[in-house]
């Protein structure tokens, strides 16, 4: 079974990019950073990193 990616990217009217959460439709946020108004190259790497974080095993500290 292929799992759907959680994060996506969309191009905005001002030619910047926004990373959004496909589950909620909201702009993605990590560590207090709102992931919008980014350039294309940054978005490609961040989406991959966010997916890796999402897939990482969770541990209770």
Buried (B, 14 or more C-beta within 10 A) or exposed (E): EEEEEBBBBEEEEEEBBBBBBEEEEEEBEEEEEEBBEBEEEBBEEBBEEBBEEEEEEEEEE
